[in-house]
Amino acid sequence: MLGVLLGSVGAIALVLGAGVSPATSFSFNSRQSAYDLSFSQPDFADALASYRITYTTDAERGDLITLDTQLKTSVQNFVGLPSGSNSIASVTQSGNVFTHFIVSNGGPGGFEIRYDTPVATAPGENFSESWLVRSFDGEAWDLEFLGGGSNTGLIPPDYELAIALPGNWSTQGSNPGQLEFRGIGSGYTILDNFSYNPATNLTTFKAVNHRWDGSSPDLNFVLHGRSPQSTPEPGVLMGLAALLGAVFHWRHLRPLR
């Protein structure tokens, strides 16, 4: 086995195919972990994290590598995509474990893994189910992110972590409507600290580590939702109207003194 790629809740094991000699030139040159978050509800009930892992590699012609990828338990829409001189021979799935075979035609190339996780919100769910956890703080709903990949096998020297959030979350703090940054692992240089682009309506974050040791960056932040509006629900309004009508009727029938 060449190594094991450990994610914050899963693992990617790399094994050379049978009958193929290890290629000393094979390596991961760089890795990017990118998370595109999406949500449209103020309580984050429909929040989703779309995750992409992208590797660039060098390999000799005929190299075959097998990847067993253990993912979040709520994984959806898993795909593996080749680029350059690499190709993906096959993909199989058993529960939240995916096995895919990467075949190199020689020279530089890359491959990408993608999948989605809906927000974990049911009692007992946590970051083993999703990159996102939704919780109620007594006044409003919050959305917490904890993520980043790790690797104890073939470790590329350059690691990049990228985040995209819908809307303007550039104001940091713990108040409603603000983003609370709780930290990232040592060795990372933050290049984009949750800046907002009105043209795309996205808030973005980017950090790099040029001497990655394989440990997870454990990026952690919380989006604090806004408190519910004080406007009564339609049912409450109808009840108040009925009550006021009854009071008016009672006062109208009450004899004058």
Order of alpha helices (4+ residues) and beta strands (2+ residues): beta-beta-beta-beta-beta-beta-beta-beta-beta-beta-beta-beta-beta-beta-alpha
